[in-house]
Every structure is written in structure tokens, then in C-alpha cells.
Amino acid sequence: MSAEERGDAPSFGDDLLFTDGLPAMDDEVGYRGAVAARAAGITYRQLDYWARTELVVPTVRGASGSGSQRLYGFRDILVLKLVKELLNTGISLQQIRTAVDQLRAAGIRDLAGTTLMSDGASVYLCTSNDEVIDLLSRGQGVFGIAVGKVFHEVEATLVEFDALAPEPMDDLAARRSRRTA
């Protein structure tokens, strides 16, 4: 049963952000907080704070009063680790919350096929070789140019052009035709 079905606040892990390549796991199997914190490389205090502030809410069983134990699913632990890695890059927890909200708003359901990058000032979502999105700038696109790829495209175009031209047009083309001859 998801947090939404239980009436709990939605968490980052509720949207099944990690599905691709996951081992078959029973969603009812949970890990106690201490185990989840250790697996994610965070302190129990961080884990507790993130659960209370609804950054990452345990999906197997939430706290329901004094003495109850939260149980985190495998996906929850992956999300905890992701948050920890973003913190390690220098991104503030508030910015991470914004990035998480943008991932939800963008409808990203499977992070296993994506890459998150950070320069310490922002978080970028890379879903393909051609698309990079700045999650902290409300999903604004960021353009990257792979110089090597452009170099080879220009080179190939010029070689084709030289092959079609009846005589060299400039010094560079003349040198190329001498080199290929």
C-alpha cells in the first residue's frame, strides 16, 4: 500500500522513481531506520529529519505514534542515497527539495535511466545525450555542445563538399585535395 493510499503525504519514493533493473522485491519487506540510514550513508538523525519533513517518507510503514518503527523499502533507500549524494556536491537541502519537486512535476517515474549532475550550485537532469534540464530553474533547458561531435560533423561535411567541388575554392581546400590525391 502506498503512502497516498494510506492517506500519508507523498514522498519522493512513492512515484517508483527506480524501476528499471531492480531486483524483484516485495514491497511489504521493509528495513528499520538504522539499517536504511547505514545503507544510504546518512545518520539516523538525518533519516528522522527527512521523514518528519516529508522529503523521503518510508513507504512500507510510517511512524504511527510513540514506539512505532518506520520501515523503509528498497526504493526509499535508493532515494535516501540520492539525496545524500546531492548533499555531498554542496547542494542545500532546500534546493534538493526543489529538485525533487521538479522531478515529480516533470513526471519522471524512473530515475534508473537518467543521470543527475551537479556543479554545487544547481542540479541537472540528463535524460539523453541531447537533453539537460536545470531542476532548480523550474525545468529550464540547458544546452550542452559536445565539441568533438561538432568537429567530426564539420569535418565530414567539408570532405563531402570538397568531393563535389570541381576545383579547390581556397587554400584549405587546395591542401585537402593535395593530401587526398
C-alpha positions in Angstrom: 0.0 0.0 0.0 1.4 3.4 -1.0 1.6 6.4 1.2 -1.1 8.0 -0.9 -3.4 5.0 -0.3 -2.7 5.2 3.4 -3.5 8.9 3.4 0.1 9.9 4.2 1.9 12.7 2.5 3.5 11.7 -0.8 7.2 11.0 -0.7 9.9 11.1 -3.4 9.9 7.3 -3.4 6.1 6.9 -3.9 6.4 7.6 -7.6 8.5 4.4 -8.1 11.4 6.5 -9.4 13.6 3.5 -9.6 12.1 0.5 -11.5 14.5 -0.4 -14.3 16.9 -3.1 -13.4 15.6 -3.5 -9.8 15.7 -7.0 -8.4 12.2 -8.4 -7.8 11.5 -7.2 -4.3 8.4 -7.5 -2.1 7.0 -4.0 -1.4 6.0 -5.2 2.0 9.5 -6.0 3.1 11.0 -3.2 5.0 14.2 -2.1 6.6 14.4 -0.5 10.0 15.6 3.1 10.2 19.1 2.2 11.4 19.7 -0.2 8.5 18.2 2.2 6.0 20.5 5.0 7.3 23.6 2.9 7.2 22.8 1.6 3.7 22.3 5.2 2.5 25.4 6.5 4.3 23.5 9.0 6.4 23.0 9.4 10.1 19.8 8.3 11.9 19.2 11.9 12.8 19.2 12.9 9.1 16.9 10.0 8.3 14.5 11.0 11.1 14.5 14.7 10.0 13.9 13.8 6.3 11.0 11.6 7.3 9.4 14.2 9.6 9.8 17.0 7.0 8.4 14.6 4.3 11.4 14.7 2.0 11.6 10.9 2.0 8.7 9.2 3.7 9.0 5.4 4.4 6.7 3.6 2.0 6.4 0.3 3.9 5.4 1.6 7.2 5.4 5.1 8.6 5.7 6.1 12.2 2.3 5.9 13.9 3.0 7.1 17.4 5.4 6.6 20.2 7.4 3.4 20.0 6.4 2.6 16.4 9.1 1.9 13.9 9.3 3.2 10.4 10.1 0.6 7.7 11.9 1.7 4.5 11.6 -0.1 1.2 14.5 -0.7 -1.2 13.4 2.3 -3.4 13.3 4.5 -0.3 16.9 3.7 0.5 17.9 4.5 -3.1 16.2 7.9 -2.8 17.9 8.5 0.6 21.3 7.7 -1.0 20.5 10.0 -3.9 19.7 12.9 -1.5 22.9 12.2 0.3 24.9 12.3 -2.9 23.4 15.7 -3.8 24.2 17.0 -0.4 27.8 15.9 -1.0 28.0 18.1 -4.1 27.2 21.1 -2.0 23.5 21.5 -2.9 21.4 22.7 0.1 18.6 20.6 1.4 16.1 23.3 0.3 17.5 23.1 -3.2 17.2 19.3 -3.1 13.6 19.7 -2.1 13.1 21.9 -5.2 14.8 19.4 -7.4 12.6 16.6 -6.0 9.5 18.7 -6.7 10.6 19.4 -10.2 11.2 15.6 -10.8 7.7 15.0 -9.6 6.2 17.8 -11.7 8.1 16.6 -14.8 6.5 13.2 -14.3 9.9 11.4 -14.1 9.0 7.9 -12.9 12.2 6.0 -13.4 15.4 7.6 -12.5 17.4 4.4 -13.3 17.6 5.6 -16.9 18.6 9.2 -16.1 21.7 11.0 -14.7 21.6 13.7 -12.2 24.6 16.1 -12.3 25.5 19.0 -10.0 28.1 21.8 -10.1 27.4 22.6 -6.4 25.1 25.4 -7.4 22.4 23.6 -9.3 21.0 20.1 -10.1 20.8 19.0 -13.7 18.7 16.1 -15.0 20.1 14.4 -18.1 17.7 12.0 -19.8 19.5 11.7 -23.1 22.6 12.9 -24.9 20.7 15.9 -26.2 18.7 17.0 -23.2 19.8 18.5 -19.9 17.3 20.2 -17.6 18.2 22.6 -14.7 15.9 21.3 -11.9 16.5 24.4 -9.7 15.4 26.8 -12.5 11.9 25.4 -12.9 12.9 22.9 -15.5 14.7 25.3 -17.8 16.6 23.6 -20.6 20.4 23.7 -20.5 22.3 23.3 -23.8 25.5 21.4 -24.0 27.6 21.1 -27.0 29.9 18.2 -27.5 32.8 19.8 -29.3 34.3 16.5 -30.6 30.9 15.6 -32.2 30.7 19.0 -33.8 34.3 18.8 -35.0 33.6 15.4 -36.8 30.3 16.7 -38.3 32.0 19.8 -39.8 35.0 17.7 -41.0 32.6 15.2 -42.7 30.6 18.0 -44.3 33.8 19.7 -45.7 35.1 16.4 -47.0 31.8 15.8 -48.9 31.8 19.4 -50.1 35.4 19.0 -51.4 34.5 15.9 -53.2 31.7 17.7 -55.0 33.6 20.9 -55.9 35.2 20.8 -59.4 38.3 22.8 -58.2 39.5 24.0 -54.8 37.8 27.2 -53.5 40.5 28.3 -51.0 43.9 27.4 -49.6 42.5 24.9 -47.1 40.5 23.1 -49.8 43.6 23.0 -52.0 45.7 21.5 -49.3 43.0 18.9 -48.6 42.8 17.9 -52.3 46.6 17.6 -52.4 46.6 15.5 -49.3 43.9 13.1 -50.6 45.4 12.8 -54.0 
